């Protein structure tokens, strides 16, 4: 993988993790973006794995009543 691909995956990972309670929306955005913009299957797989891992560890927070 090139530095650009790794850098892009780090950017996606950070945007999902720092989105907090909105991690679902951020993940949905990146999934749609990947489906529309990434045409190479290996890159899509790497990106979906990155999205899944980031969403899995993103802090969900509690809703305030």
C-alpha positions in Angstrom: 0.0 0.0 0.0 1.1 3.5 -0.7 1.4 6.3 1.9 -1.6 8.0 0.3 -3.8 4.9 0.8 -2.7 4.5 4.4 -3.1 8.2 5.1 -6.6 8.1 3.7 -7.6 5.1 5.9 -6.2 7.0 8.9 -8.3 10.0 8.0 -11.5 7.9 7.7 -10.7 6.1 10.9 -10.2 9.4 12.8 -13.4 11.0 11.4 -15.5 8.1 12.6 -13.9 7.8 16.0 -14.1 11.5 16.8 -17.7 11.7 15.7 -18.9 10.2 19.0 -22.6 9.6 19.1 -22.8 10.4 15.4 -20.5 7.5 14.5 -23.3 5.7 12.7 -23.9 8.7 10.4 -20.2 9.1 9.7 -19.9 5.4 8.9 -22.9 5.6 6.7 -21.4 8.5 4.8 -18.1 6.7 4.3 -19.9 3.5 3.2 -21.9 5.4 0.6 -18.8 7.4 -0.5 -16.9 4.1 -0.9 -19.6 2.5 -3.0 -19.8 5.5 -5.3 -16.1 6.6 -5.6 -13.9 3.5 -5.1 -13.9 1.2 -8.1 -11.0 -1.2 -7.2 -12.2 -4.1 -5.2 -9.1 -4.5 -3.0 -9.3 -0.8 -2.0 -13.0 -1.1 -1.3 -12.4 -4.1 1.0 -9.6 -2.3 2.9 -11.9 0.7 3.3 -14.9 -1.3 4.5 -12.7 -3.0 7.1 -11.4 0.4 8.2 -14.9 1.7 8.6 -16.0 -1.4 10.5 -13.1 -1.3 12.9 -13.5 2.5 13.5 -17.2 2.1 14.1 -16.6 -0.8 16.5 -14.3 1.2 18.7 -15.9 4.6 18.4 -17.3 5.9 21.7 -21.1 5.7 21.6 -21.9 8.0 24.5 -25.2 8.1 26.3 -28.2 10.2 25.2 -29.2 13.0 27.5 -32.8 12.9 28.6 
